[in-house]
Amino acid sequence: MTNFKFSLLACSIAFALNASTAYAAQPTNQPTNQPTNQPTNQPR
């Protein structure tokens, strides 16, 4: 039971970290944030 809880917790934490990092790494690549889609506006 403990091993199952630990694996479930680890999976949920890994999924949350992956989703948060993927969103934080590319917030400007969303098509809804840039309707004009001009890469020259971003200094990055």
Contacts in CASP RR format, 6 or more apart in sequence:
PFRMAT RR
TARGET T0000
AUTHOR 0000-0000-0000
METHOD contacts of the structure
MODEL  1
MTNFKFSLLACSIAFALNASTAYAAQPTNQPTNQPTNQPTNQPR
27 33 0 8 1.000
28 34 0 8 1.000
28 42 0 8 1.000
28 44 0 8 1.000
31 37 0 8 1.000
34 41 0 8 1.000
END
